[in-house]
Amino acid sequence: MRCDTSCAGLNGSRYGQPCRELQVTTSALAMLRASVVAATSPGSKAEALARVGVCLAQLGRFEEARDILLELRKEYSTGHFPRVLIRIMIFEGIISYYENLVNSSDRLRRAHILSKVGGITDLQAESSVWMAHFAFNFENYSEFGLSLSDAINKFEILDDSFRARTCLLVADALQYLANRSAASDWYILARILCRRAHDHGLMTAIEYNRLGIGLSRIRVDRALGRVDNSSDHRDWLAELGSVKRLHVGFDARALAELLELCDAYTHEISGDYSSACTVLERIRDSGSAARCGVSDCLLTLEIKWCRVKNSGVSSSNEYLGVDISDIESLTQNDRLIALMMIKDAFGDARSTLDADWYTHLIDEAMRHFDQTVSDMSAAIEVAQKSYSIIHSLVMNK
């Protein structure tokens, strides 16, 4: 499950309904557009325009964002404005990620290096936040830890929007680690900072991530046979409805397809496999699986699994199309889910598969999950130790 900050204070939680909680009068986009008009120099105007473009990309308004990027490249590609050049690099990385879900960290790393060499500390800190975001989503936990640590160390010089993103990254990691109490503490800080920044896109991301990452962890726990009953019985449909209302209210188009995937997972957890199958088929037929970060192999297998679960009849014939090479091509996380579905659908009939192959892959996937937990825990250690300092900086502003 992809997060969007790299996967919510929702109905039933102590934070209340987000659509009532998040009362803002001026959006971050409007404020950024105003800063373009108010700019007093070509450099400051270009920087403000780049930030508008980044905001548009986050909201899924890619055509507008690309127009701005083309304008900036045309006017500021000579390097006479180092700050603008660095912002263009950051912008390029972000629009590629949000539009195509590609790992464009190379642009961010270059921006970070140029910022560091040039002593441009604020842009170094901003690029670190984005690098941490990408590293988290693409499971590069070594870079995630280093970039997050740099962002935490420069927390005071970040603006509220980037501070919120930093807190959200820590919260998301803790949510996946099933440390929900600590995750809630960091989500609270992220919300406070978001309201101050009037960042509607990030507000939506906070609520989506808490839901999406929570659902992803439940799927993994189910696959591992480690179901947490308290999480399994939450009213996930109500929480999903809250996120959808926030999504529509803030016109955050970039998350529409990801919410479809959450919809399917929520129905599965609720035992409504017919509805889950309908949503998954809609994702498949619309060709949006890749934008949801789901492989065609896993999507096809999950649709078949839902059909079996809905019928209540285990049919090995339904699964004769499972190809070993397809399963082996999946990421370890997706492989774990796929193997769970095969086991659940086949039952004793899974002996028709190569038992040694199955055992080897499931053991390998479980080791990978345990390593992910270890690596992610190590990556956020500095942030967790800094919680009291970060909390104080946020609350005393």
NUDRENTOR-836571 format. One record per atom (N, C-alpha, C): residue in one letter; x, y, z. Coordinates in pm, whole numbers, padded with zeros to 5 digits, always signed. Each point is the difference from the previous one (the first is absolute). Example, Ala and Ser with C-alpha at 12.3 -4.5 7.8 and 13.67 -1.06 7.14 Angstrom:
REM residues 2
A+01319-00569+00780
A-00089+00119+00000
A+00090+00120+00000
S-00035+00105-00072
S+00082+00119+00006
S-00077+00109+00073
//
This chain:
REM residues 397
M+00084-00120+00000
M-00084+00120+00000
M+00088+00124+00000
R-00019+00077-00101
R+00077+00125-00009
R-00058+00105+00096
C+00090+00077+00058
C-00046+00113+00079
C+00016+00126-00081
D-00070+00102+00049
D+00006+00123-00077
D+00046+00116+00086
T+00124+00003+00034
T+00053+00120+00059
T+00134+00028-00050
S+00134-00480-00171
S-00001-00024+00053
S-00046+00011+00044
C-00472-00183+00156
C-00070+00017+00064
C-00050+00063+00088
A-00434+00255+00585
A-00133+00059+00001
A-00055+00002+00140
G-00047+00117+00036
G-00075+00006+00124
G-00144-00011-00039
L-00057-00120+00012
L-00126-00029-00066
L-00111-00031+00097
N-00117-00028-00058
N-00117-00031+00079
N+00030-00113+00097
G-00034+00019+00127
G+00026-00101+00099
G+00128+00025+00077
S+00085+00090-00045
S+00122+00030+00074
S-00025+00120+00089
R+00097+00030+00084
R-00023+00108+00095
R+00017+00138-00065
Y+00034+00002-00128
Y+00022+00128-00066
Y-00126+00057-00062
G-00106-00081-00012
G-00123+00051-00059
G+00000-00008-00151
Q-00111+00042-00060
Q-00013-00005-00145
Q+00090+00102-00065
P+00088-00042-00092
P+00095+00093-00060
P-00067+00110-00079
C-00115-00028-00062
C-00064+00104-00081
C-00049+00115+00086
R-00026-00026+00128
R-00037+00109+00090
R+00124+00062+00063
E+00101-00084+00020
E+00120+00045+00072
E+00083+00096-00085
L+00008-00027-00130
L+00093+00073-00085
L-00067+00121-00062
Q-00028+00099+00080
Q-00063+00123-00047
Q+00108+00101-00036
V+00013+00029-00129
V+00099+00096-00044
V-00067+00099-00093
T+00055+00118-00009
T-00061+00105-00082
T+00083+00033-00123
T+00127-00032+00002
T+00087+00032-00113
T+00085-00122-00032
S-00005-00047-00123
S+00076-00119-00036
S+00147+00035-00022
A+00083-00103+00012
A+00143+00019-00025
A+00023+00044-00144
L-00079-00054-00092
L+00015+00037-00140
L-00027+00148-00022
A-00105+00050+00061
A-00033+00142-00014
A+00111+00087+00059
M+00053-00044+00114
M+00108+00075+00063
M+00126+00000-00086
L+00028-00113-00064
L+00118-00008-00086
L-00017+00086-00125
R-00120-00001-00056
R-00025+00085-00116
R+00017+00148+00038
A-00044+00036+00118
A+00014+00138+00046
A+00147+00037+00015
S+00083-00098+00042
S+00143+00029+00017
S+00067+00024-00135
V-00053-00059-00107
V+00054+00026-00134
V-00026+00145-00038
V-00121+00045+00025
V-00038+00139-00032
V+00081+00099+00082
A+00026-00037+00126
A+00068+00091+00091
A+00152+00000-00015
A+00053-00093-00079
A+00146-00012-00014
A+00060+00129-00056
T+00116+00038+00052
T+00062+00128-00039
T+00123-00017-00088
S+00036-00125-00033
S+00116-00024-00086
S-00028-00121-00087
P+00070-00012-00114
P-00020-00116-00088
P+00026-00133+00072
G+00104-00003+00083
G+00032-00123+00071
G-00108-00041+00098
S-00046+00095+00080
S-00102-00032+00100
S-00133-00037-00068
K-00029+00064-00113
K-00122-00034-00074
K+00009-00142-00055
A+00114-00037-00055
A+00019-00134-00056
A-00011-00107+00110
E+00060+00029+00116
E-00010-00095+00112
E-00145-00019+00043
A-00072+00111+00009
A-00140-00008+00040
A-00081-00078-00103
L+00032+00021-00127
L-00071-00071-00107
L+00029-00150+00005
A+00123-00036+00031
A+00036-00142+00013
A-00079-00065+00114
R-00019+00074+00107
R-00075-00055+00113
R-00147-00015-00036
V-00054+00090-00082
V-00136-00014-00049
V-00011-00130-00082
G+00099-00023-00087
G+00000-00119-00082
G+00003-00128+00082
V+00083-00002+00104
V+00007-00116+00088
V-00136-00026+00064
C-00064+00106+00046
C-00131-00012+00063
C-00103-00056-00098
L+00002+00049-00123
L-00092-00049-00103
L+00022-00149-00028
A+00127-00041-00005
A+00031-00141-00024
A-00055-00086+00113
Q+00013+00047+00122
Q-00052-00075+00114
Q-00152-00012-00005
L-00066+00099-00057
L-00146-00002-00012
L-00047-00075-00124
G+00094-00052-00078
G-00037-00076-00118
G-00029+00084-00122
R+00034+00127+00003
R-00026+00091-00112
R+00126+00010-00085
F+00028-00110-00070
F+00130-00019-00064
F+00021+00089-00122
E-00104+00024-00077
E+00016+00084-00118
E+00043+00141+00038
E-00063+00055+00103
E+00038+00133+00048
E+00143-00002+00053
A+00033-00106+00073
A+00135-00010+00057
A+00105-00008-00109
R-00026-00080-00104
R+00096-00014-00109
R+00021+00132-00075
D-00108+00076-00016
D+00012+00130-00067
D+00096+00091+00077
I-00010-00002+00132
I+00088+00082+00083
I+00143-00051-00010
L+00018-00132+00001
L+00134-00057-00010
L+00067+00039-00132
L-00074-00005-00108
L+00054+00039-00131
L+00040+00147-00002
E-00083+00083+00061
E+00031+00143+00007
E+00128+00025+00078
L+00015-00068+00112
L+00119+00018+00083
L+00126-00052-00069
R-00011-00113-00066
R+00115-00054-00073
R+00046+00097-00109
K-00097+00059-00067
K+00031+00091-00110
K+00071+00125+00049
E-00042+00052+00112
E+00050+00129+00048
E+00121-00013+00093
Y+00016-00116+00068
Y+00100-00005+00107
Y+00092-00123-00010
S+00027-00047-00119
S+00083-00120-00015
S+00150+00032-00008
T+00035+00126+00001
T+00141+00038-00016
T+00082-00016+00127
G-00063-00007+00114
G+00073-00016+00126
G+00037+00130+00067
H-00046+00114-00055
H+00032+00130+00061
H-00076+00021+00132
F-00103-00081+00021
F-00078+00008+00124
F+00006-00137+00067
P+00105-00024+00081
P+00018-00133+00061
P-00121-00050+00078
R-00063+00088+00076
R-00117-00043+00078
R-00113-00045-00093
V-00020+00071-00108
V-00106-00037-00094
V+00033-00133-00066
L+00126-00018-00038
L+00042-00125-00063
L-00025-00118+00093
I+00028+00016+00127
I-00022-00108+00098
I-00149-00027+00015
R-00079+00105+00004
R-00146-00019+00012
R-00057-00070-00124
I+00055+00029-00117
I-00044-00067-00122
I+00029-00150+00010
M+00119-00035+00051
M+00035-00141+00016
M-00098-00070+00095
I-00031+00065+00111
I-00096-00057+00094
I-00136-00016-00067
F-00042+00103-00072
F-00127+00000-00071
F-00006-00116-00100
E+00108-00019-00077
E+00005-00109-00099
E-00019-00136+00067
G+00067-00020+00113
G-00012-00126+00070
G-00140-00024+00052
I-00062+00105+00051
I-00132-00015+00061
I-00109-00025-00104
I+00003+00075-00112
I-00104-00019-00100
I+00010-00139-00063
S+00122-00051-00019
S+00017-00135-00054
S-00056-00104+00095
Y+00022+00022+00128
Y-00050-00096+00099
Y-00151+00001+00007
Y-00060+00118+00016
Y-00144+00006+00018
Y-00077-00039-00126
E+00057+00030-00116
E-00072-00030-00123
E+00016-00146-00043
N+00120-00056+00020
N+00028-00133-00053
N+00045-00102+00104
L+00008+00040+00126
L+00045-00087+00108
L+00138-00060-00027
V+00087+00078-00063
V+00137-00046-00024
V+00091+00053+00110
N+00107-00073+00023
N+00097+00042+00102
N+00097+00100-00063
S-00030+00127+00018
S+00081+00107-00058
S+00092+00062+00104
S+00051-00084+00089
S+00086+00048+00108
S+00131+00060-00051
D+00041-00038-00121
D+00126+00052-00052
D-00002+00152-00010
R-00114+00056-00039
R-00012+00146-00010
R+00008+00063+00139
L-00059-00064+00097
L+00001+00052+00136
L+00141-00008+00061
R+00069-00110-00028
R+00137-00014+00052
R+00091+00108-00058
R-00018+00028-00129
R+00081+00104-00062
R-00031+00136+00062
A-00130+00027+00022
A-00040+00125+00063
A+00060+00010+00140
H+00001-00110+00073
H+00053-00003+00136
H+00150+00029+00000
I+00072-00064-00092
I+00146+00020-00008
I+00033+00145-00034
L-00069+00057-00101
L+00025+00139-00038
L-00033+00096+00114
S-00106-00030+00073
S-00037+00085+00115
S+00107-00005+00107
K+00048-00120+00026
K+00103-00017+00104
K+00129+00069-00039
V+00045-00019-00125
V+00122+00062-00048
V-00011+00152+00000
G-00118+00049-00037
G-00021+00145-00006
G-00037+00063+00132
G-00010-00080+00105
G-00036+00053+00131
G-00142+00054+00005
I-00089-00054-00084
I-00141+00045-00002
I-00077-00094+00092
T+00006+00032+00129
T-00046-00093+00103
T-00149-00031-00008
D-00083+00099-00032
D-00145-00025-00002
D-00037-00098-00111
L+00062+00013-00117
L-00030-00092-00109
L+00062-00138+00025
Q+00110-00003+00072
Q+00056-00129+00040
Q-00099-00073+00090
A-00060+00073+00093
A-00097-00061+00091
A-00125-00045-00075
E-00050+00084-00092
E-00119-00036-00076
E+00025-00123-00087
S+00115-00004-00066
S+00030-00116-00084
S+00015-00126+00085
S+00048+00015+00123
S+00011-00116+00090
S-00138-00056+00033
V-00097+00089+00020
V-00137-00046+00029
V-00054-00080-00118
W+00019+00053-00121
W-00050-00071-00118
W+00076-00131-00023
M+00131+00001+00025
M+00077-00124-00015
M-00048-00106+00098
A-00030+00042+00122
A-00053-00094+00100
A-00134-00055-00045
H-00084+00086-00057
H-00130-00041-00051
H+00015-00109-00106
F+00084+00025-00099
F+00018-00096-00108
F+00063-00129+00053
A+00100+00014+00086
A+00069-00118+00054
A-00095-00089+00077
F-00092+00060+00074
F-00098-00078+00075
F-00089-00077-00095
N-00049+00068-00104
N-00092-00065-00093
N+00066-00108-00084
F+00130+00014-00026
F+00069-00098-00082
F+00090-00093+00083
E-00025-00003+00131
E+00062-00096+00092
E+00152+00008+00005
N+00053+00120-00015
N+00144+00022+00017
N+00019+00057+00140
Y+00002-00088+00099
Y-00006+00045+00139
Y+00131+00060+00049
S+00110-00032-00065
S+00127+00064+00035
S-00007+00148-00035
E-00041+00031-00123
E-00014+00140-00040
E-00113+00068+00076
F-00104-00073+00029
F-00110+00055+00079
F+00051+00050+00134
G+00079-00082+00068
G+00051+00040+00131
G+00092+00120-00007
L+00091+00001-00097
L+00094+00112-00013
L-00072+00130-00034
S-00094-00007-00095
S-00072+00121-00042
S-00093+00050+00110
L-00066-00092+00068
L-00089+00039+00109
L+00079+00064+00113
S+00116-00057+00030
S+00085+00056+00105
S+00042+00143-00034
D+00036+00024-00127
D+00039+00135-00042
D-00118+00096+00013
A-00119-00047-00037
A-00119+00085+00011
A-00032+00032+00147
I+00014-00099+00086
I-00026+00021+00142
I+00101+00099+00059
N+00126-00014-00039
N+00104+00090+00050
N-00018+00144-00048
K-00067+00016-00114
K-00024+00135-00055
K-00146+00040+00014
F-00070-00063+00093
F-00144+00021+00015
F-00036+00146+00021
E+00082+00071+00075
E-00031+00139+00033
E-00002+00091-00122
I+00079-00032-00104
I+00005+00090-00115
I-00101-00037-00109
L-00070-00113+00018
L-00103-00038-00095
L-00126+00083+00022
D-00078+00022-00108
D-00128+00065+00021
D-00101-00103+00051
D-00119+00044+00037
D-00096-00090+00064
D-00043-00115-00089
S-00007+00024-00131
S-00040-00107-00091
S+00103-00112-00001
F+00128+00035-00007
F+00104-00103+00001
F+00017-00062+00138
R-00024+00078+00104
R+00000-00060+00134
R-00110-00105+00010
A-00117+00033-00055
A-00112-00095+00003
A+00037-00128-00075
R+00066+00015-00115
R+00039-00118-00078
R+00099-00087+00079
T+00091+00065+00070
T+00098-00075+00079
T-00071-00080+00110
C-00092+00065+00070
C-00075-00070+00105
C-00084-00113-00059
L-00055+00024-00118
L-00083-00101-00064
L+00082-00124-00038
L+00121+00020-00046
L+00086-00113-00034
L+00026-00089+00121
V+00027+00063+00114
V+00023-00077+00122
V-00129-00073+00041
A-00112+00071-00008
A-00129-00060+00035
A-00032-00121-00088
D+00025+00014-00131
D-00029-00109-00092
D+00085-00124+00030
A+00127+00022+00030
A+00087-00113+00034
A-00051-00069+00126
L-00035+00077+00100
L-00052-00057+00124
L-00132-00072-00022
Q-00084+00053-00089
Q-00127-00065-00032
Q+00025-00136-00062
Y+00096-00008-00093
Y+00030-00128-00061
Y+00062-00097+00101
L+00074+00056+00095
L+00060-00084+00105
L-00101-00040+00107
A-00126+00043-00019
A-00110-00032+00092
A+00019+00062+00138
N+00080+00105+00009
N+00014+00077+00124
N-00099+00116-00010
R-00128-00031+00014
R-00104+00096-00032
R-00008+00116+00097
S+00038-00021+00123
S-00002+00109+00098
S+00103+00106-00036
A+00123-00044-00027
A+00105+00094-00039
A-00032+00064-00134
A-00057-00079-00093
A-00039+00055-00130
A-00100+00112+00017
S-00095-00018+00089
S-00103+00102+00024
S+00061+00131+00050
D+00102-00012+00084
D+00067+00120+00050
D+00059+00082-00114
W+00064-00070-00094
W+00062+00070-00113
W-00104+00048-00101
Y-00109-00076-00017
Y-00107+00047-00088
Y-00063+00128+00054
I-00012+00010+00131
I-00054+00122+00061
I+00087+00120-00035
L+00132-00016+00015
L+00091+00110-00033
L-00011+00037-00148
A-00010-00101-00087
A-00012+00026-00143
A-00128+00079-00030
R-00109-00034+00066
R-00127+00072-00023
R+00010+00146+00044
I+00058+00021+00116
I+00014+00137+00052
I+00079+00085-00099
L+00110-00053-00048
L+00085+00073-00094
L-00071+00020-00134
C-00077-00099-00042
C-00076+00012-00125
C-00101+00113+00006
R-00069+00009+00112
R-00100+00107+00013
R+00066+00136-00007
R+00117+00011+00061
R+00072+00129-00003
R+00044+00034-00143
A+00038-00103-00075
A+00048+00022-00137
A-00115+00008-00100
H-00122-00033+00043
H-00117-00005-00089
H+00027-00091-00120
D+00068-00111+00025
D+00040-00091-00107
D-00105-00110-00015
H-00095+00023-00089
H-00111-00093-00018
H+00046-00135-00055
G+00094+00001-00094
G+00049-00125-00056
G+00063-00088+00107
L+00077+00060+00088
L+00065-00076+00104
L-00101-00045+00106
M-00101+00083+00026
M-00105-00042+00093
M-00065-00129-00048
T-00029-00005-00130
T-00060-00119-00057
T+00096-00118+00009
A+00128+00025-00025
A+00101-00107+00005
A+00010-00059+00140
I-00007+00084+00102
I+00007-00048+00138
I-00111-00101+00026
E-00122+00037-00039
E-00114-00087+00028
E+00005-00126-00086
Y+00042+00015-00125
Y+00012-00118-00086
Y+00108-00094+00052
N+00116+00054+00036
N+00112-00085+00042
N-00035-00082+00123
R-00065+00064+00095
R-00032-00072+00123
R-00093-00118-00032
L-00094+00023-00089
L-00090-00108-00041
L+00073-00104-00085
G+00066+00048-00108
G+00062-00093-00094
G+00109-00084+00062
I+00085+00061+00082
I+00109-00075+00063
I-00054-00093+00107
G-00105+00044+00071
G-00064-00088+00097
G-00057-00125-00065
L-00066+00019-00115
L-00055-00113-00074
L+00110-00092-00051
S+00109+00060-00049
S+00113-00080-00051
S+00058-00088+00110
R+00014+00057+00120
R+00057-00078+00109
R-00093-00115+00039
I-00131+00024-00004
I-00094-00107+00033
I+00010-00113-00102
R+00016+00037-00128
R+00015-00103-00104
R+00124-00086+00027
V+00110+00065+00038
V+00121-00074+00030
V-00019-00088+00124
D-00062+00056+00104
D-00023-00077+00122
D-00087-00123-00028
R-00101+00017-00085
R-00084-00113-00037
R+00081-00106-00074
A+00085+00045-00091
A+00082-00094-00076
A+00094-00078+00092
L+00046+00067+00106
L+00093-00062+00095
L-00072-00075+00112
G-00132+00008+00001
G-00076-00062+00108
G+00013+00072+00131
R+00025+00132-00007
R+00018+00081+00121
R-00108+00107+00009
V-00126-00041-00010
V-00110+00095-00006
V-00019+00068+00134
D-00009+00134-00005
D-00029+00082+00118
D-00151+00023+00000
N-00070-00066+00090
N-00147+00007-00002
N-00053+00141+00017
S+00068+00082+00080
S-00048+00137+00023
S+00002+00080-00129
S+00101-00023-00084
S+00007+00071-00128
S-00094-00063-00101
D-00013-00133+00008
D-00080-00072-00098
D-00147+00035+00010
H-00044+00046+00115
H-00141+00027+00020
H-00034+00149+00000
R+00094+00083-00036
R-00030+00142-00013
R-00095+00021-00116
D-00074+00109+00003
D-00092+00030-00109
D+00076+00067-00113
W+00069-00083-00077
W+00085+00053-00106
W-00082+00069-00109
L-00124-00048-00023
L-00083+00064-00102
L-00032+00144+00038
A-00028+00021+00130
A-00029+00137+00046
A+00124+00088-00014
E+00116-00056+00033
E+00124+00076-00013
E+00027+00034-00147
L-00024-00096-00088
L+00018+00024-00143
L-00093+00111-00048
G-00124-00001+00048
G-00095+00104-00038
G+00047+00138+00041
S+00060+00010+00118
S+00052+00128+00047
S+00112+00051-00090
V+00090-00091-00040
V+00110+00041-00086
V-00053+00041-00138
K-00099-00071-00051
K-00058+00035-00130
K-00063+00139+00004
R-00069+00032+00108
R-00064+00132+00011
R+00106+00110+00003
L+00107-00025+00073
L+00110+00097+00005
L+00064+00015-00137
H+00018-00111-00068
H+00062-00002-00133
H-00081+00083-00098
V-00132-00017+00000
V-00087+00075-00091
V-00003+00148+00038
G-00007+00026+00129
G-00008+00139+00047
G+00122+00082-00037
F+00117-00064-00002
F+00123+00072-00030
F+00047-00021-00145
D-00079-00072-00080
D+00031-00018-00142
D+00141-00055-00019
A+00037-00098+00082
A+00134-00060-00008
A-00005-00119-00095
R+00008+00027-00129
R-00023-00103-00102
R+00105-00110+00000
A+00118+00029+00050
A+00110-00097-00009
A-00028-00128+00078
L-00094+00002+00093
L-00026-00118+00084
L-00120-00081-00043
A-00072+00040-00105
A-00126-00065-00036
A+00016-00150-00021
E+00101-00040-00077
E+00018-00142-00030
E+00048-00078+00122
L+00081+00065+00083
L+00047-00067+00121
L-00115-00025+00096
L-00097+00091+00003
L-00117-00020+00085
L-00084-00117-00049
E+00000-00024-00132
E-00068-00118-00054
E+00062-00127+00059
L+00132-00002+00006
L+00068-00117+00055
L-00033-00016+00148
C-00002+00110+00073
C-00040-00006+00142
C-00142-00053+00013
D-00086+00041-00092
D-00138-00046-00001
D-00005-00153-00010
A+00078-00054-00092
A+00003-00146-00017
A+00052-00069+00126
Y+00110+00050+00056
Y+00058-00062+00118
Y-00094+00008+00120
T-00072+00112+00009
T-00095+00016+00110
T-00112-00103-00009
H-00051-00021-00120
H-00105-00102-00020
H+00052-00139+00034
E+00125-00028-00037
E+00058-00130+00033
E+00005-00022+00150
I+00050+00101+00073
I+00012-00012+00144
I-00138-00015+00065
S-00101+00064-00061
S-00137-00009+00051
S-00069-00130-00041
G+00066-00080-00084
G-00059-00127-00043
G-00093+00011-00119
D-00005+00118-00063
D-00087+00020-00116
D+00084-00020-00127
Y+00023-00125-00034
Y+00090-00032-00111
Y-00062+00031-00136
S-00132-00001-00007
S-00067+00035-00126
S+00027+00146-00036
S-00017+00090+00098
S+00026+00142-00025
S+00148+00024-00027
A+00087-00071+00073
A+00144+00014-00022
A+00036-00040-00142
C-00059-00109-00046
C+00028-00048-00136
C-00045+00101-00105
T-00116+00061+00023
T-00052+00101-00093
T+00096+00117-00013
V+00053+00048+00112
V+00093+00113-00001
V+00131-00039-00067
L+00051-00118+00032
L+00126-00045-00060
L-00013-00017-00151
E-00114-00050-00044
E-00023-00014-00144
E-00006+00138-00067
R-00057+00096+00071
R-00007+00137-00054
R+00141+00059-00014
I+00086-00026+00097
I+00139+00045-00009
I+00069-00066-00119
R-00020-00130-00014
R+00061-00073-00113
R-00050+00054-00134
D-00131+00015-00012
D-00058+00038-00129
D+00033+00145-00038
S+00024+00085+00099
S+00033+00140-00028
S+00148+00018-00033
G+00078-00107+00020
G+00143+00008-00027
G+00077+00081+00102
S-00055+00016+00120
S+00063+00085+00101
S+00078-00078+00105
A+00020-00131-00023
A+00071-00082+00100
A+00140+00055+00027
A+00071+00037-00106
A+00137+00049+00018
A+00003+00126+00084
R-00099+00090-00020
R-00003+00123+00079
R-00031-00028+00146
C-00061-00113+00025
C-00027-00040+00139
C+00118-00075+00061
G+00103-00024-00081
G+00116-00074+00049
G-00026-00149+00013
V-00096-00053-00079
V-00035-00141+00006
V+00041-00069-00129
S+00064-00115+00010
S+00039-00075-00120
S-00122-00069-00059
D+00003-00020-00131
D-00110-00071-00067
D-00016-00141+00054
C+00113-00063+00033
C-00004-00137+00052
C-00076-00007+00131
L+00036+00088+00094
L-00066-00001+00130
L-00147+00040-00012
L-00029+00098-00084
L-00138+00043-00018
L-00086-00114-00055
T+00050-00070-00100
T-00073-00113-00058
T-00024-00108+00104
L+00105-00031+00076
L-00010-00103+00104
L-00100+00041+00108
E+00003+00128+00037
E-00090+00047+00106
E-00145-00004-00045
I-00026+00031-00126
I-00137-00009-00052
I-00049-00145+00008
K+00084-00094-00041
K-00038-00142+00007
K-00023-00043+00144
W+00087+00046+00089
W-00012-00035+00142
W-00133+00051+00056
C-00035+00125-00035
C-00127+00056+00048
C-00119-00081-00052
R+00010-00046-00124
R-00109-00082-00055
R-00017-00130+00077
V+00114-00063+00034
V-00006-00122+00078
V-00057+00027+00139
K+00047+00107+00064
K-00049+00035+00134
K-00150+00032-00004
N-00044+00065-00107
N-00142+00037-00012
N-00087-00123-00021
S+00048-00097-00077
S-00079-00120-00029
S+00001-00098+00116
G+00105+00010+00083
G+00012-00092+00112
G+00047-00137-00040
V+00040-00015-00126
V+00044-00129-00050
V+00143+00011-00049
S+00088-00083+00054
S+00139+00001-00045
S+00010-00080-00130
S+00044+00067-00104
S+00007-00064-00131
S+00142+00005-00053
S+00066-00115-00002
S+00136-00002-00051
S+00003+00033-00148
N-00110-00033-00071
N-00004+00032-00143
N+00012+00149-00024
E-00056+00079+00093
E+00006+00145-00012
E+00144+00049+00003
Y+00088-00081+00061
Y+00137+00046+00023
Y+00104-00074-00083
L-00045-00078-00095
L+00097-00070-00083
L+00083+00095-00083
G-00050+00124-00015
G+00073+00100-00079
G+00112+00067+00075
V+00023-00031+00128
V+00107+00062+00077
V+00134-00047-00054
D+00083+00095-00036
D+00130-00032-00059
D+00110+00028+00103
I+00084-00097+00023
I+00107+00014+00101
I+00088+00120-00030
S+00034+00019-00127
S+00088+00111-00036
S-00065+00135+00028
D-00134+00007-00014
D-00071+00124+00031
D+00010+00032+00148
I-00017-00102+00083
I+00010+00020+00145
I+00141+00042+00038
E+00098-00062-00061
E+00140+00032+00031
E+00038+00140-00045
S-00072+00056-00097
S+00032+00133-00050
S-00052+00111+00090
L-00087-00034+00093
L-00058+00101+00089
L+00103+00049+00102
T-00024+00120+00052
T+00080+00047+00114
T-00027-00092+00118
Q+00089+00001+00096
Q-00016-00090+00115
Q-00131+00028+00074
N-00037+00127+00015
N-00124+00033+00071
N-00121-00053-00076
D-00003+00022-00133
D-00112-00050-00080
D+00000-00152-00004
R+00120-00059-00001
R+00010-00146-00003
R-00062-00062+00125
L+00023+00065+00113
L-00057-00049+00126
L-00152-00002-00007
I-00060+00107-00053
I-00146+00007-00013
I-00049-00106-00099
A+00070-00013-00112
A-00040-00096-00103
A+00003-00143+00054
L+00105-00033+00073
L+00013-00135+00054
L-00109-00029+00102
M-00037+00102+00077
M-00110-00017+00095
M-00129-00033-00073
M-00025+00072-00112
M-00123-00023-00075
M-00002-00139-00063
I+00116-00043-00052
I+00008-00135-00057
I-00030-00105+00107
K+00062+00015+00116
K-00022-00094+00110
K-00145+00000+00043
D-00060+00118+00011
D-00138+00012+00047
D-00098-00060-00100
A+00027+00018-00129
A-00092-00049-00103
A+00018-00149-00028
F+00124-00048+00002
F+00026-00140-00029
F-00032-00090+00117
G+00029+00045+00121
G-00013-00090+00114
G+00096-00116-00018
D-00050-00120+00025
D+00085-00119-00015
D+00038-00026-00145
A-00078+00058-00092
A+00027-00022-00142
A+00125+00073-00047
R+00058+00084+00086
R+00119+00073-00044
R+00120-00094-00019
S-00020-00127+00043
S+00106-00098-00024
S+00025-00021-00148
T-00097+00047-00083
T+00021-00008-00144
T+00113+00093-00042
L+00032+00097+00084
L+00117+00083-00024
L+00122-00070+00058
D+00115+00046-00036
D+00124-00055+00053
D+00012+00042+00146
A-00010-00097+00091
A-00002+00031+00143
A+00130+00065+00045
D+00112-00047-00050
D+00130+00057+00039
D+00011+00144-00050
W-00047+00022-00122
W+00000+00136-00057
W-00084+00093+00086
Y-00119-00046+00035
Y-00090+00083+00079
Y+00063+00034+00136
T+00053-00101+00067
T+00060+00020+00132
T+00118+00096-00008
H+00083-00016-00102
H+00116+00087-00017
H-00043+00145-00019
L-00098+00024-00086
L-00042+00137-00028
L-00067+00064+00120
I-00081-00074+00071
I-00070+00059+00116
I+00101+00031+00111
D+00098-00087+00020
D+00103+00027+00101
D+00082+00123-00038
E+00032+00010-00128
E+00078+00114-00049
E-00077+00130+00017
A-00129-00003-00031
A-00085+00119+00013
A-00015+00043+00145
M-00012-00097+00089
M-00013+00032+00142
M+00129+00060+00055
R+00114-00053-00045
R+00128+00058+00043
R+00012+00144-00050
H-00044+00022-00122
H+00005+00136-00056
H-00085+00096+00082
F-00118-00043+00039
F-00086+00086+00082
F+00068+00033+00133
D+00055-00101+00064
D+00068+00023+00128
D+00118+00096-00017
Q+00073-00013-00113
Q+00112+00091-00026
Q-00051+00142-00025
T-00113+00012-00071
T-00060+00131-00024
T-00035+00068+00132
V-00059-00074+00090
V-00036+00054+00131
V+00125+00048+00073
S+00106-00079-00006
S+00125+00037+00066
S+00061+00125-00063
D+00006+00003-00132
D+00061+00114-00071
D-00082+00128+00021
M-00131-00013-00006
M-00085+00117+00017
M+00010+00055+00143
S+00006-00090+00097
S+00015+00042+00140
S+00129+00076+00021
A+00109-00051-00061
A+00130+00067+00013
A-00003+00137-00068
A-00070+00010-00113
A-00002+00125-00076
A-00067+00114+00075
I-00100-00032+00083
I-00073+00107+00070
I+00047+00018+00144
E+00108-00067+00037
E+00046+00007+00139
E+00036+00144+00040
V+00071+00072-00087
V+00037+00138+00032
V-00124+00087+00019
A-00098-00020-00085
A-00124+00079+00009
A-00072-00029+00131
Q-00011-00126+00036
Q-00069-00034+00123
Q+00070+00060+00123
K+00133-00002-00003
K+00074+00059+00112
K-00017+00151+00006
S-00037+00060-00114
S-00016+00145-00007
S-00144+00044+00019
Y-00089-00093+00034
Y-00143+00033+00006
Y-00030+00116+00094
S+00058-00001+00120
S-00032+00105+00098
S+00045+00137-00052
I+00114+00004-00068
I+00050+00126-00055
I-00092+00048-00112
I-00038-00092-00090
I-00089+00034-00112
I-00136+00044+00054
H-00050-00072+00096
H-00130+00034+00061
H+00004+00140+00057
S+00108+00033+00068
S+00013+00132+00060
S+00006+00109-00107
L+00074-00023-00106
L+00011+00098-00108
L-00136+00024-00066
V-00078-00106-00017
V-00131+00013-00065
V-00099+00070+00091
M-00005-00040+00126
M-00105+00049+00091
M+00029+00140+00053
N+00126+00039+00001
N+00036+00130+00059
N+00007+00112-00104
K-00034-00031-00125
K+00008+00105-00103
K-00108+00104+00022
//
